[in-house]
Amino acid sequence: MATAVPLSTKYTLPILGYGVLQVAPEKAPEFVAKALEVGYRHIDSATMYQNEAACGEAIRASGLPRESVFYTSKSPPDQHGYDATVKGFEASLQKSGLDYIDLYLLHTPFGGKEGRIGGWKALLEAQRAGKVRSIGVSNWGVHHLQELEDWIQETDAKEGKGTGGKISVGQWEIHPWLARKDITDWCAKHGVVVEAYSPLVRGLKMHDPLLKALAEKYGKSPAQILLRWSVQQGFVPLPKSEKENRMRENADIFDFELSADDMKTLETGKYETTIWDPTTDTS
Ligand SMILES: NC(=O)c1ccc[n+]([C@@H]2O[C@H](COP(=O)([O-])OP(=O)(O)OC[C@H]3O[C@@H](n4cnc5c(N)ncnc54)[C@H](OP(=O)(O)O)[C@@H]3O)[C@@H](O)[C@H]2O)c1
């Protein structure tokens, strides 16, 4: 968990995160505190999860230096454009009770081009004001990413290099049943670090024969095989668990390596989403 990946900003992102989707606000301080105690230094929240205040509370109460914990939140998924994103970001910051947020993502690509570019401008402003260190997107398809990248290039050309900002991080549902090669290839080409959400396939594949065979071969759990696959692909997985033993299990993945052949067996070629798929949005 000590290892981190450099971002296009001067900051680094711990390569394993703790996700808090569906962690009830009243339980979140306890679980986030436990995750920090176990050793996680990267917490992934969002406006939608309704536990930003609880995450901030746990981070502040941990006694850890603020710099040592990487905290992510995301814009309201159903509100787009400049004004709504300014408001959403300010609310996230205020609820966290932190001086700054490490990473803020536009949660969805909905809202059309105006909504997406307006949202990005709001994040750029927050970044310039030092309220957020790195910015990015979540659930954007290649067509959305390229639209923003074109706007960034045009803005840089008109107003000076760097004025359009940089997409430092992108977050998508990614696991062996949803590898999203089109998106991850685009990110590799453009220096965007890829975070993998639902890296445990929300617990739905733990009895899959493919996974069980690998778990037996390596003497690891199916969850550890999935997380190892993610890390070896170069992704930053964000497993969620409310159980301390699983938090530990999910973090205990740095003492083994899947062979190239075994990585290949996990190329299922499937496109199985488990939660939602805004990447296909055509607004
Ligand atoms: N940007 C987005 O749109 C988006 C969407 C979804 C998720 N995310 C982020 O990604 C994080 C993770 O995704 P997720 O919560 O959807 O799913 P996930 O991490 O793939 O799976 C979580 C499920 O797996 C169980 N689990 C955890 N560790 C396990 C283990 N070692 N063995 C067996 N089961 C285990 C958990 O149960 P217990 O809690 O009971 O252990 C829970 O039911 C979220 O919390 C959130 O931060 C982002």
PDBQT file of the ligand as one rigid body, heavy atoms in Angstrom, charges set to zero:
ROOT
HETATM    1  N1  LIG A 301     -17.305   6.330 -10.079  1.00  0.00    +0.000 N 
HETATM    2  C1  LIG A 301     -18.347   5.509  -9.987  1.00  0.00    +0.000 C 
HETATM    3  O1  LIG A 301     -19.361   5.669 -10.688  1.00  0.00    +0.000 OA
HETATM    4  C2  LIG A 301     -18.289   4.361  -9.024  1.00  0.00    +0.000 A 
HETATM    5  C3  LIG A 301     -19.262   3.339  -9.103  1.00  0.00    +0.000 A 
HETATM    6  C4  LIG A 301     -19.155   2.263  -8.236  1.00  0.00    +0.000 A 
HETATM    7  C5  LIG A 301     -18.117   2.195  -7.331  1.00  0.00    +0.000 A 
HETATM    8  N2  LIG A 301     -17.202   3.220  -7.250  1.00  0.00    +0.000 N 
HETATM    9  C6  LIG A 301     -16.113   3.192  -6.238  1.00  0.00    +0.000 C 
HETATM   10  O2  LIG A 301     -15.463   1.929  -6.216  1.00  0.00    +0.000 OA
HETATM   11  C7  LIG A 301     -15.580   1.340  -4.930  1.00  0.00    +0.000 C 
HETATM   12  C8  LIG A 301     -15.665  -0.167  -5.018  1.00  0.00    +0.000 C 
HETATM   13  O3  LIG A 301     -16.695  -0.591  -5.842  1.00  0.00    +0.000 OA
HETATM   14  P1  LIG A 301     -17.983  -1.359  -5.303  1.00  0.00    +0.000 P 
HETATM   15  O4  LIG A 301     -18.247  -0.960  -3.918  1.00  0.00    +0.000 OA
HETATM   16  O5  LIG A 301     -19.025  -1.146  -6.346  1.00  0.00    +0.000 OA
HETATM   17  O6  LIG A 301     -17.626  -2.899  -5.405  1.00  0.00    +0.000 OA
HETATM   18  P2  LIG A 301     -16.391  -3.872  -5.084  1.00  0.00    +0.000 P 
HETATM   19  O7  LIG A 301     -15.343  -3.223  -4.290  1.00  0.00    +0.000 OA
HETATM   20  O8  LIG A 301     -16.059  -4.556  -6.360  1.00  0.00    +0.000 OA
HETATM   21  O9  LIG A 301     -17.146  -4.994  -4.204  1.00  0.00    +0.000 OA
HETATM   22  C9  LIG A 301     -17.665  -4.681  -2.947  1.00  0.00    +0.000 C 
HETATM   23  C10 LIG A 301     -18.413  -5.950  -2.490  1.00  0.00    +0.000 C 
HETATM   24  O10 LIG A 301     -17.504  -7.039  -2.344  1.00  0.00    +0.000 OA
HETATM   25  C11 LIG A 301     -17.536  -7.496  -0.979  1.00  0.00    +0.000 C 
HETATM   26  N3  LIG A 301     -16.134  -7.823  -0.621  1.00  0.00    +0.000 N 
HETATM   27  C12 LIG A 301     -15.158  -6.955  -0.279  1.00  0.00    +0.000 A 
HETATM   28  N4  LIG A 301     -14.010  -7.596  -0.058  1.00  0.00    +0.000 NA
HETATM   29  C13 LIG A 301     -14.264  -8.906  -0.245  1.00  0.00    +0.000 A 
HETATM   30  C14 LIG A 301     -13.469 -10.072  -0.157  1.00  0.00    +0.000 A 
HETATM   31  N5  LIG A 301     -12.184 -10.011   0.162  1.00  0.00    +0.000 N 
HETATM   32  N6  LIG A 301     -14.056 -11.284  -0.405  1.00  0.00    +0.000 NA
HETATM   33  C15 LIG A 301     -15.361 -11.356  -0.759  1.00  0.00    +0.000 A 
HETATM   34  N7  LIG A 301     -16.165 -10.273  -0.875  1.00  0.00    +0.000 NA
HETATM   35  C16 LIG A 301     -15.613  -9.065  -0.618  1.00  0.00    +0.000 A 
HETATM   36  C17 LIG A 301     -18.107  -6.366  -0.172  1.00  0.00    +0.000 C 
HETATM   37  O11 LIG A 301     -18.822  -6.830   0.956  1.00  0.00    +0.000 OA
HETATM   38  P3  LIG A 301     -18.459  -6.346   2.455  1.00  0.00    +0.000 P 
HETATM   39  O12 LIG A 301     -18.522  -4.842   2.484  1.00  0.00    +0.000 OA
HETATM   40  O13 LIG A 301     -19.510  -7.014   3.260  1.00  0.00    +0.000 OA
HETATM   41  O14 LIG A 301     -17.077  -6.888   2.720  1.00  0.00    +0.000 OA
HETATM   42  C18 LIG A 301     -19.094  -5.740  -1.166  1.00  0.00    +0.000 C 
HETATM   43  O15 LIG A 301     -20.303  -6.485  -1.192  1.00  0.00    +0.000 OA
HETATM   44  C19 LIG A 301     -16.833   2.002  -4.358  1.00  0.00    +0.000 C 
HETATM   45  O16 LIG A 301     -16.915   1.855  -2.960  1.00  0.00    +0.000 OA
HETATM   46  C20 LIG A 301     -16.645   3.409  -4.835  1.00  0.00    +0.000 C 
HETATM   47  O17 LIG A 301     -15.692   4.088  -4.041  1.00  0.00    +0.000 OA
HETATM   48  C21 LIG A 301     -17.271   4.276  -8.102  1.00  0.00    +0.000 A 
ENDROOT
TORSDOF 0
